[in-house]
Every structure is written in C-alpha cells, then in structure tokens.
Amino acid sequence: MNQVRRTFSLWSLATFVLAIPVWMMVFRGSVMSRDTDGGIFLSASEGVASGLKLYDQIWENHDPFFFAAMSGAGQLSSSLPFFMDLMWIALASVGVWLLARTVMSQDRALFLSLVVSPLLLTGPVYSAGWSNTPGTALTLLAWGLFSHNNRSRSRSTSILSGIALGLLAFTKLTLFPVAILGLLMLLVLGSYRLRVLRTAVATLVTLTISIVILNLLGWWSGYLDMLTRNQKYASDVIKYFGFEDSWGGHLEKLNTEMDSWLKVAIVLAVLILVGSVVASFVVPRLATSGFRALTLLAVASLVGILLVLAATYVWPHHAQAFSLPLILAAILIAALVPANWPQLLWFGIVIIFGFYLCGWGTPANLVNHFNVLGDQFDIRSAAITEEPIDATLLNTVPIPEFTFARLGTNDDRGFFGSVREGATLECPQFHVYDFSPAEAFARQLDCIQGVDVILKTTNFDVFANGMNAANVQPILDYVAANFDCLTVNDRQLCTRH
C-alpha cells in the first residue's frame, strides 16, 4: 500500500483530469488529411503494402521505415494510417516521462508526460501524420531510455535506446545526427561513458540489420539515390523561392516564415538553457549528473535542430522540429523549481512556461484552435473512406489489365489504395512540382512511352507555363499525339490510340 501511495497521489489524479481535454484536442488534431503530402504518403505506403519496391517501383522522398510503419498499420486496418500520430505522440510521452524521472518526482514527471509534451508536439506548425512527429518521438524515447536512472536496468535500457536510434536513422534521417550529438555530449560526464558505449554498439547492430533488411526488400540502392536527389531538392526549392542556396539562405527563409510567437518560444527556450547551465554549477541541488545530462541533451537538441534546419529548411512545417528543444526546455524549467515548493505553485509555473513554449502566444489563439478542431476532425475522418477521383477514373478503364502513369502534383488524395486489381503503376514518380529538376520530367517522358493509360491533372498542365515549360511541353505533346483524353473535373483520363 505504501508503494501505491508513493506512486499515485491526488496530484497524479489532477494530471489525469487535465490530460483528458489535452488528449481530446490531440485526438481531434492528429488525424492525417488526404490533402497535399498526406495523399502522397497514403499512396506510397499502399504501394509498399502491395509489394512494390519503394524508390524503384513507387517513388517518394521520405525515409523507408516511415512508409513501412504506415503500410504495416494499413494492413491491420485501412483507417489506421490516418491515426498513426497518436502512437508516435504516445511514444514521445513515454520518452518525456523517462527523461523527467531522472530529475523530479513521479507526480511531476507524469504531468510533463501527459499534459505538457502533447501540447508542445502539436503546436501551431504541427502537421498531422507527417514525418517529423515520429522523428521527435523516437529521439525522445531513445534519450529517455538512455537516461533511465534505474541502475539495475541500465544495460537493457541502453540497448533499447540504441535500437530506437537505429530505427530513427531510417524513419527521420535528419533527426538522427541530433540524437547522436546528444549522446556524444554526454561523454563529458564520466558516469555515462559505459552507457554511451553500450548504446553505440546497439545502434550499430540495429543499423546493420536495417541495411540488410532494406537490401533484401530491394530498397537500399533506391534509398541512397533518393538521398542524393533530396539534396538537390532542397537546393532547387530554396532557389525557387528566391533565397540563396546556403545555410544563411535556409535560415533566412525560416526567419521570414516563422510565426513571431514561435520565435518568442525559442528565445524563452534559449534563456532556460542558459539558466540551467549556470544553475548546474552554482546551485548545489542541481549539481547532479542527471540534471547536467538533461541540460546537455537540451543544448544538443537546440544546436542540432538549428544546424539541420540551416541545411534543409524549405517549408514552414519543417519548423515543427523545434518541438524537440522546446520539450527539453519545459522539462528543465520544471526541474529548476525546488522539490519542496508547493505542488500547486509548481503546476502554475510549469503551465505558464509550457504555454509560451508551445508557441500559441495568447490563450485566445489556443481556444480558437480548439474550436476549429471539431470541423477539421469531421472533414478528415469523413475522408478516410473516400475513393479519390484518380482511382475512380482509373477503375472505369474497360481493359482488364493495363499499365498506367500519373502526371500530377501532390493532389492525389491517396488514390493508389483504391485502384482496382489489373491496373499496374508503370512510372514510379507519380507526383512532380513546378520546381522539380529537369531529370524528373525527363524520366516521366521516357516512362510514358510504354504505358496504356495516363491520368493527368490540370495542375500538371499549368507547369507548361512555368519555369519547367521546356521540360513539360514535350510530355504534353506526346500525350496529345498518342492518347485520347476524357476530361472529368480537373482530371484527364487518357487511353492510348
């Protein structure tokens, strides 16, 4: 009974009560939309589930385990891929719990885990179902397992931490060096060196096994090619929007597009980090390996994220990566409050700092966000059973078996999962953009030479008036000369003469 009292208290009950509206908001806001990138992810993951080789027979520029997880969920239930973020946010909460337990009581760690971290993960720049949430979740989980302060279990948790890091590398590659940087910084603390070694070995073993699996699936060479193409993609996009292709150019675009309240949150996180570093040397109760380790991880998260964004930032949703250092800052501010202060005062301090770290700025902004989540949830959940127009048109083709290509952008709404048997995707890259490299259009022109059917969108036709007009027009000319097209809404279903 005494153990139960130490574990659960009235403050734990208060946390569970507060967590109910928070997780209601998370649930409503974490449903992935079929719009834009969400549709691409659905099509690519369905292709993987259908046995197509990722990057070879169906192409997308995200990491392989991201699609493996989504396609696996789709095999369990067709609606589950839309709710994947609930799993990732829950894993992130476990990581936050483990990290917080190294420097505070269970009551306080529970509040950070169930109330604060979900709000920080789903802030104003959050995109449900996209790849940054799993990356942040695996980083927090890996760091949390590594930092777990139960000495009798440190060996197993270090190994589990290494496994999480190995999976992170092929789920969200850009966060992998950030996670590794955090562990390397912990080498300055002598008590963590053996743990770092164990984690490093487990990470290398997991990476090796993962590469073997990717080779067996036939994904490895395509993945390496995709990484090369991604480097050019970041370069092309940043220049497309008129910024210099340099670290300064990426950061300039980030600064231009970042909301002012998110900037306030980042400045606040920096102040918390500086204060924590100083406190770890001048406040006796904080001069512990646990607090110093947490401070080093927080510094690594902020510095690492800034370096990653300086190399890769092109879209506003990339700023979601800041949720990692903001969560670490929230744990630190909670740890700075002395354990003997009244719990109610601790709650108030953490709620105030946590709110501003979220980036909402004012309570009215958060309330407005919560109010619109109902309509957003209704729209997105209703679309789960939708049969996209692309699939509807392809399913009307009277030929029992045919090959097809899709000429369009990220407006497919996850069509591939609804295409009937007998229809074979011949051209792996089913989405391009106005800023796509000339090679992408050249590959499409070469590929459509042998297909039976082409599905073309109005958005693709518009590219003929843009920067890639010289690359798009030959494709349009070939379609016009060799196919008969039926126009339905903003799509054309074209069958070979």
TORVEX-325670 format. One record per residue: residue in one letter; x negated, y, z of N, C-alpha, C, CB in turn. Coordinates in steps of 0.1 Angstrom, whole numbers, plus 5000, padded with zeros to 4 digits. Glycine has a CB too. Layout:
N
aXYZXYZXYZXYZ/...
% end
This chain:
497
m499249885000500050005000499150135000500950005012/n498050125008497250245008496650274995496050225018/q496250164987495750184974496750254965495250054968/v497950214966499050274958499150414961500450194960/r499050454974499250594978498050674972499250604993/r496850614972495750694966495850704951494450614970/t496550614945496650614931497750704926496850474925/f498950694932500150764928500650854939501250674924/s500950984936501451074946502551154940500251164951/l503051244948504051334943503551424932504651424955/w502251454932501751534921501651454908500351594925/s501451324909501551234898502951234892501051094901/l503951234901505351234897505651364890506251214909/a505051474895505251604888504651604874504651714897/t503551544873502951534860503751454850501551464861/f504351344854505251264846506451344842505651134853/v506951424851508151504848507751604837508651574860/l506651674839506251774829505851714816505051854835/a505351594816504951524804506151494795504151394807/i507351484801508551444792508751544781509751434801/p508951684785509151774773507951784764509551914779/v506751774770505551784762505551674751504251774770/w505751554755505751434746506951434737505651304753/m508051494741509251514732508751604721510451574740/m508051714724507551804714506551734705506951934720/v505651664711504651584703505351494694503651514712/f506351414699507051324690507751394678508151244699/r508351504681509051574670508151634660509951684676/g506951674665506051734656504951654649505351844663/s504951524653503851434648504251344637503351354660/v505451364632505951284621505251344608507551284619/m504651254600503951304588504951334577502951194583/s504751444570505551484559505151414546505551634558/r506051394538505751344524505151454515506951284517/d505251574520504751684512503151684511505251824517/t502651744501501251764499500351644502500751884507/d499351654511498451544513499151424519497351594522/g500251444527500851334532501351234522502051374540/g501851284511502251194500501151114494502951274489/i499951184493498751114487498351004496497651224485/f498351034510497950924519498850804519497850984533/l500150834517501050724516500850644504502550774517/s500650704493500450634480499150554481500350724468/a498050614486496750544487496850424496495650644491/s497450444508497550334518498350224513498050384531/e499450254505500250154499499450074489501550214493/g498650144481497850074471496849984478497050174463/v496250024489495349934497496149814502494750004509/a497349834507498149724512498549624500499449774519/s498649684488499049594477497849524471499649684466/g496649544476495449474472494549544462495849344466/l494849674460493949754451492749784458494749874446/k491649794451490349824457490249984459489149774449/l490150024471490050164474488850224467490050194489/y489050344461487950424454487650364440486750424462/d488150234438487850174425489150164417487250034426/q490150104423491450094416492450194420492049954418/i492250254432493150374436492150464444494350324445/w492150594440491150684445491750794454490450744433/e491050814465491350924474490050964481492450884484/n489951084486488651134491488551134506488351264485/h489251044513489151024527488550894530490551044534/d488150874543487350764547488250634548486750784561/p487550514546488250394544489050344555487250284540/f488550354568489350304579490550384582488450294591/f490650504577491850594578492950524570491550734574/f492650484558493650414550493850274554493150414535/a492850204560493050074564494050074576491750014569/a493950164585494850174596496250204592494350284606/m496350304582497750334577498350224570497650464569/s497550154561498150044554498549924563497149994543/g497749904573498049804583499349834590496949784593/a499549954594500749994600501949974591500750144605/g501750004578502849984569503249844567502450044555/q502349754569502649604568503549564580501349524568/l503349634592504249604603505649664601503549654616/s505649784596506949854594506749964584507549914607/s507649974574507550074564507550214569508550054553/s508150234581508250374587507050404596509550384594/l506350304600505250324610504150414605504650194614/p503750414593502650514588503050664591502350494574/f504350694591504750824594504550864609506250844590/f504350764617504250794632502850764637505350724639/m501950744628500550704633499950794643499650694621/d500250924642499651024651499950994665499951164647/l501150934668501550904682500450814688502950844683/m500050714680498950624685497650694687498750504675/w497250784678496050854679496050944691495650924666/i497151024693497251114704497251044717498551194703/a497850924718497850844730496350794733498750714729/l495650754723494250714725493350834729493650654712/a493650954724492951074728493251094743493351194720/s494451074747494851094761494051004770496351074763/v493850874766493050784773491650834775493050644767/g491050884764489750934764489651054774489350984751/v490651144774490651254783490751214797491851354779/w491551114800491651054813490351004818492750944814/l489650934810488350874814487250984816487850774804/l487251084808486351194810486651274822486351294797/a487951304824488351384836488051314849489751424835/r488251184849488051104861486551104866488450954859/t485651144858484251154862484051274871483351154850/v484951374871484751494878485851534887484351604869/m486951464887488151504895488951384899488951604887/s489951414908490851314913491751254902491651364924/q492451144905493351084895494551164892493750944900/d495051234902496251324900495851434890496651394913/r494751494891494351604882494051544868493151684888/a493351434868492951374855494251334847492051254857/l495251284855496551244848497151364842497451184859/f497151484849497751604843497051644830497751714853/l495751644830495051684818495351584807493551684821/s495451454810495651354800496951354794495351214806/l498051364802499351354797500051484793500251294807/v499551594798500251724796499351824787500551794809/v498151844792497251944785496751894772496151984795/s496151774771495451734759496451714747494751604761/p497651664749498551654738498951794732499851584741/l499051894741499352034736498152084728499652124748/l496952064733495752114726495552044712494552094735/l495951914712495751844699496751884688495951694701/t497951934693499051964683499252114683500251894687/g498152194683498352334683498752394670497052394687/p498652524668499152594656498552544643498852734657/v497352484642496752444630496852294628495252484629/y497652224636497852084636498652044623498652034648/s498151934617498751874605499051724608497951884592/a500351694610500651564614500351454604502151554617/g499651354609499351234600498051244592500451214591/w497351364593496151384585494951334593495951524582/s493751344588492651264593491951324605491751244582/n492151444609491451504620491851444633491551654620/t493151414635493651364648492951234651495151344647/p492951134642492151014645490751034648492350904634/g490051124641488651154644488451214658488151254633/t489351304662489251364675489551264686490151484676/a490551174683490951074693489750974695492151004688/l489150924685488050834686486850894693487650774672/t486551014690485451084697485751094712485251224691/l486951144715487251154730487251014736488651214731/l487750914729487750774735486350724737488550684726/a485450744727484050704728483350774739483350724715/w483550904740482850974751483450934765483051124749/g484750914765485350874778484850744783486850874776/l484850644774484350514777482850514782484550414765/f482150594775480650614778480550674792479950694768/s481350764795481150844808481850774820481750984806/h482550664817483350594828482450564840483950464823/n482850614852481950614863482050494872482150734871/n482550384867482550254874481350174871483850174871/r480350174879479050114876479149974873478150134888/s480149904879480249754877480749724863481149694887/r481349824856481849804843481049894832483349844843/s480049954836479350044827478749974815478150114834/r478349844816477849774805478949754794477249644809/s480149704799481249684789481749804783482349604796/t481949914791482450034786481450104776482750134797/s480150084779479150134769479250064756477750124775/i479549934756479649864744480949904737479749714747/l482049924744483249964738483150104732484449964749/s482350194739482050324734481350314720481250404744/g480350224719479650204707480550154696478550114709/i481450064699482450014689483350134684483349904695/a483750214693484650334689483850424680485150404702/l482550444683481750534675481550474661480350564682/g481350344660481150274647482350294639480750134649/l483550274645484850294638485050434634485950244647/l484650524642484750674639484050704626484250754650/a482850644624482050674612482750654599480750594612/f483650554599484450524587485850564588484350374584/t486250634598487550694600487550844597488150664613/k486550914603486451054601484951084602487251144611/l484251074590482851074590482251214595482351054576/t482951314592482451454596482351464611483351564591/l483151394619483051404634482051304640484451374640/f481551204632480651114637479351174642480251014626/p478651274634477451334639477751414652476851424628/v478951474653479251544665479251454677480651624664/a479851344676479951244687478551194690480851124683/i477751164680476351124682475551234689475651074669/l475751354685475051464691475251474706475451604684/g476551454710476851454724476151354732478351424726/l476051224727475251124734473751154734475550984727/l473251204723471851244723471451354734471351294709/m472451444735472151544745472151494759473251654744/l472851384762472851324775471551254778474051224776/l470651234769469351174772468551264781468651154759/v468951394782468151474792468451434806468451624789/l469551364808469951314821469451174823471551324824/g468451154831467851024832468750904835466751024842/s469850934843470750824847471550774836471650874858/y471550844824472450804813471650734802473150914807/r470350724803469550674792469750524789468050694795/l469950444799470250304796471650294789470250224809/r472550374794473950364787473850414773474850464795/v473050514770472850564756472250444748471950684756/l471350374753470650264745471750154742469550204753/r472450114752473550014750474550064740474249984763/t474950184741475950244732475350244718476450374736/a474150284717473450294703473450154697472050354705/v473050054704473049924699474449874694472449824709/a475449894703476849864699477249934687477749884711/t476850064686477250144674476650084661476850294676/l475350054662474650004650475249864646473149984653/v475549784656476149654652477549674646476349564665/t478349764651479649794645479549854631480449894654/l478549944629478350004616477949894606477250104617/t477049804611476649694602477749604598475549614608/i478549564608479749474605480749544596480449434618/s480949674598481849754590481349764576481949894596/i480049784573479549784560479649654553478049824560/v479449544560479649414555481149394550479249294565/i482049434559483449424556483849504543484349464568/l483349634543483549714531483049654519483049854534/n481849594519481349524508482249404503479949474511/l482649334513483549214510484849264504483849134523/l485349374508486549434502486349494489487249534512/g485049514485484749584473484849734473485649534462/w484849794486485049934488483750014489485849964500/w482649944492481450014497480850104486480349914501/s480550054474479950134464480850254460479650054452/g482150224460483050334457483150444468484450284455/y482950394480482950494491481750584490482950414505/l480550524487479350604486479550714475478150514483/d480150664464480350754453481350864457480950684440/m482350834465483350924470482651034478484450854478/l481650994487480951094495480251194487480051024505/t479651144476478951234467479851334460478151154456/r481051274456482051364450482651464460483151284443/n482651424472483251514482482351634485483351444495/q481051614483480051724485480351834474478651674484/k480551784462480851874451482251934452480751794437/y483151854458484451914460484452034469485351804466/a483752024480483652134490482952254483482752094502/s481952224475481252334467482252404457480052284460/d482952324450483852374440485052454446484452264431/v485552404457486752474463486252614469487352384474/i485152614476484752734482484452844471483452714491/k483852804460483652904449484952934442482652844439/y485852844441487152874435487952984442488052744436/f487752994455488353104463487553224465488753054477/g486353224457485553354457484553364468486453464457/f484253254475483253264486481953204481483753194499/e480853244488479553184485479453044489478453274491/d478852964481478652824484477452804494478452734472/s477752844506476652834516477352824530475752964516/w476552794540477152784553477752914557476052754564/g477153024553477753154556479153174549476853264553/g479153124537480453134529481553054535480153084515/h481252934540482252844546482752914559481752704549/l481852964567482253034579482953164577481053064588/e482653234566483353354562484853324559482653424550/k485053214551486353174548487153134560486353054538/l486453054569487053014582487553144590486152934590/n486653234591486953354599488053434592485753444600/t488153434579489253504572490553444575488953514557/e490653314575491853244576492353204590491853114567/m491453214600491753164613492653264620490453144621/d493653214627494553294634493853364646495753214640/s494253484649493553564659493653504673494053704660/w494753434676494853364689493953244690496353324691/l493753174678492753064679491353124681492752984666/k491053234676489753304679489653334694489553434671/v490753374700490753404714490453274722492053464719/a491053164717490953034724489452994723491852934718/i488853014712487452974710486453054719487052984695/v486753184719485953274728486153234742486353424726/l487353204746487553154760486853024763489053134763/a486852934753486052814755484552834757486352714743/v484052934749482652964750482353014764482253074739/l483153104769482953164782483053054793484053264785/i483952954791484052844801482752764800485252754798/l482252734788481052654787479852724793480752634772/v479752854791478652934797478752934812478553084792/g479952954817480152954831479852814838481552994835/s480252704830479952574835478452544836480652474826/v477752584825476252564825475652624837475652614812/v476052754840475452824851475852764864475952974851/a477152724865477652664878477052534881479152644877/s476652454870475952324873474652344879475852254860/f474052464879472752484886472852564899471852564876/v473952644901473952724912475052684922474252874908/v475952604918477052554928476652414932478452564921/p476352394945475852254949476852144945475652254964/r478152164947479052054945479152014930480452094950/l478752104921478752084907477452034901479252204899/a476452024910475051984905475051834905473952044914/t475951774898476051624897475851584883477451574903/s475451454881475251414868476551404860474651274868/g477651374867478951374860479351504854480051324869/f479251614862479651744857478651794846479751844869/r477451774849476451814838476651734825475051794844/a476951614826477151534814478351584807477351384818/l479451614814480651674808480351804801481751694818/t479551894808479152024802478352004789478352104812/l477351904789476651884777477451834766475551774780/l478451744769479351704758480151814753480251594764/a480651904761481352024757480552114748481952104769/v479352134752478452214743478152144730477052244751/a477952014730477751944718478951954709477451794721/s480151944715481351944707481552084700482551924716/l481252194707481452324701480352354690481452434711/v479152324694478052344684478152254672476652324691/g478552124675478652034664479852064654478951894669/i480952104660482052144652481752264643483352174660/l481052364649480752484641479752444630480052584650/l478852354632477952314621478652234611476852224627/v479552154615480352074605481252164596481251964612/l481952254603482752354595481952444586483652434604/a480752474591479852564582479452484570478552604590/a479452354570479052274558480252234550478252154563/t481452224556482552154549483852234549482852024556/y484052344556485352414557485752464544485252524568/v486952424540487552484528489052514530487352394516/w489752444539491252454540491552494555491952324536/p492652564557492952614571493152494581494252694570/h493652384576493952274586492552214591494752164579/h491452244584490152194589489852254603489052224579/a490452364606490152434619490752344630490752574619/q491552244627492052154638490952084645493052054632/a489752084639488652024645488252094658487452024636/f488652214660488352284672489052234684488652434671/s490052144682490752084693489852004702491951994688/l488751954697487851874705487151964715486751814696/p486452074711485752154722486752224731484852254715/l487952254726488952314734489452224745490152364726/i489652094742489951994752488851984762490251864745/l487651974758486551964768486452094777485151954760/a486752204771486752334779487852324789486952454770/a489052264786490152254795489752164807491452204788/i489052054804488651964815487652034824487951834809/l486752114818485752184826486352294835484752254817/i487352364830487952464839488752404850488952554830/a489252284847489952204858488952154868490752094852/a487752124864486752074873486152184881485651994865/l486152304876485552414883486252454895485352534874/v487552424895488452454907488052364918489952454903/p487752404930487352314941488452214945486952394953/a488052094948488951994952489852024964488251864954/n489352114973490152144985491052264983489152174996/w491152314971492152424968493452354967491752504955/p494552424971495852374970496252324956496952474974/q496852204955497152144942498052234934497852014944/l498952304940499852394932499052504926500952454942/l498052564933497152664927496352604915496252724938/w495852484917495152414906496052404894494652274911/f497252354896498152344885498352474877499552294890/g498552584885498752714879497552764871499052814890/i496352744876495152784869494952704856493952764878/v495152574857494952484845496052514835495052344849/i497252544839498352574829498052704822499752584837/i497652804829497352934823496152924813496953044833/f495052864817493952844808494252754797492652794816/g494952644800495252544790496152604779495952424796/f497052694783497952754773497152844764499052844780/y496252924769495453014760494452934751494753114768/l494052814757493152734749493952664737492452624757/c495252654739496052594728496052684715497452574733/g495952814717495952904706497252954702495352834694/w498352934710499652984707499753134710500752914715/g498953184720498853324722499953374732498953404710/t501153354729502253404737503253294739502953524731/p503953294751504953194753506053194742505653214767/a506353304737507353314726506953234714507653464723/n505753234711505253164699505453014701503753194696/l505152964713505352824716506852784717504752784730/v507652874722509152844722509652844708509852954731/n509252934700509752934686509352814679509153064679/h508052764681507552644675508452524680506152614679/f508752514693509552404698510952414691509652414713/n511552534689512852544684512952494669513252684684/v511852514662511952474647511552324646510952554639/l511052264656510652124655511852024653509952074668/g513052064658514151984656514551974641515352044663/d514652084634514952084620513852014612515152224614/q512552034616511451974609511451824611510052024614/f511751774623511851634626512951574617512151614640/d514151634617515251584609514951564594516551674611/i514251674589513851664575512851554572513351804570/r511851554580510751454578511251314580509551484587/s512051294591512451154594513451104583513151144607/a514251194578515251164567514451124554516151274564/a513251184552512551154540511751024541511551264538/i511750954552511050834554511550724544511150774568/t512850724542513450624534513650674519514850574539/e513150784516513350844503512550764492512750994503/e513150754481512450704469512050814460513350594461/p510750854460510350974453510650964438508850984454/i510851074432511251084418510251014409511551224413/d509051024412507950954404508250804403506550974410/a508550744414508850604414510250574407508950544429/t511250654409512550634403512350634388513450744407/l511550724383511350734368510650614363510650854364/l509550574370508750454366509650324366507550444374/n510550324376511350204377512450194366512050204391/t512650294358513550294347512950244334514150424345/v511650224334510950174322511450034319509350174324/p511950014307512549884303511549774301513449894291/i510249804300509249694298509049614311507949754292/p509149484310508949404323507549434330509049254320/e506549444322505249464327504549574319504349334327/f503949674326503349784319502249844328504349884314/t501349914321500349994328500750134328498849964323/f500350214338500750354338499650434344502050374345/a499750564341498850664347499750784352497750724337/r499250844363500050964368499151084366500450944383/l499651184359498951314357499751424365498951354342/g499151454377499851544386498851584397501051484391/t499451664406498651704417499151644430498651864419/n498951704442499451644454500851674457498551684466/d501751634447503151654448503851524446503651754438/d503251404449503851274445504751224456502751174443/r504651274468505551234480505451084483506951274476/g504351024480504150884484504850794474504650864498/f504750824462505550744452505150604451505450814438/f503850564453503350434449504050324457501850434452/g504450354469505150244477506450204472505250294491/s507050284463508450254458508450204443509350374459/v507250194437507150144423507349994423505750184417/r508149954413508549814412507449724408509749794403/e507549594410506549494405506549494390506849354411/g505449474384505249474370504649604365506549454363/a504649704373504049834370502649844376504949954375/t501649854368500249854373499649984371499449744366/l499150044382498350174381497050144374498150234395/e496850204363495650184355494550284358495950184340/c494950404361494050514363493950544378494450644355/p492850514384492750524399493050664405491350484403/q492650774398492850904404494150954399491651004400/f495150954407496550984404496851134408497550894410/h495851204412496051344416494851424413496551354431/v494951544407493851634405494351774408493351624390/y493451874408493752014411493152104401493252044425/d493652224401493152324392491652344394493852464394/f491052324406489652334408488952204407489452394422/s489552094403488851964402487751984392489851854398/p486651904393485551914384485951864370484351844389/a485151904360485451864346485451714345484451924337/e484551644353484451504353485751434356483351454362/a486551484365487751424369488751424357488451504381/f488851534350489751534338489151444327489851684333/a487851444325487251354315487551214318485751374315/r487551174331487851034335489351004332487651014350/q490251104334491651084331491851064316492451204336/l491251154308491351144293490951004288490651254286/d489850964294489350834289490250714294487850804295/c490750724306491550624311492950604304491850644326/i493550714301494950704295494950654281495550844295/q493750634275493650574261494350444260492250564257/g494350364271494950234270496150204278493950134275/v496850304284498050284292499250284284498150394303/d500350214289501650214282502550324286502350084286/v502450374298503350484303502550584310504450424312/i502950714309502350824316503450904323501550914307/l503250924336504051014344503351144345504450944357/k503951254340503251384340504151484347502951424326/t503551564356504251674363504051804357503851674378/t505051894360504952034355503652104360506152114358/n503352064372502152124378500852094370501952084393/f500851974365499651944356499652024344499651794353/d500852054338500852134326500352274328502252144320/v500552324341500152464344498652474344500652494358/f497952364347496452364347495952404333495952224350/a496752394322496252434309496052584308497252384299/n496652654318496452804318495452844328497852864320/g494752754334493852794345492352774341494152714357/m491552764351490152754349489652634342489452764363/n490552524342490152404336490952374323490452284345/a491352484317492152474304491452394294492452614299/a490152414292489452334282489352184285487952394281/n489552154297489552004301490851944301488851994314/v491952034304493251984304493951964291494152074313/q493652064282494352064269494151944261493852184261/p492951884260492751764253493651644258491351714253/i493851644271494751544277496251564272494651544292/l496651694273498051724269498251694254498351864272/d497151724246497251694231497351544229496051754224/y496651464236496651324234498051264238495551254242/v498551314249499951264253500951304242500351324267/a500851434238501851474228501751394215501651624225/a500551354211500351284198500651134199498951304194/n500651074211500750934212501950884221499550874217/f502650974227503750934236505051014233503350954250/d506150944236507451014236507851044250508550924229/c508151164253508351204267509851244270507451324271/l510351204281511651244286511451324298512451114289/t512051444298511851544309513051524319511851684304/v512651514331513651504342513151594354513851354347/n513851694356513451794366512051844363513551734381/d511151834372509751884369508851764365509251954381/r509351654360508551544356508851504342508851424365/q507851444336507951384322507551244323507151464312/l508451154318508151014317507850984302509350924322/c506650954300506150934286505750794283504951034283/t506350744272506050604268505450604254507350514267/r504450514252503650514240504550484228502550414241/h504250554217505050524204505050374201504450604192/
% end
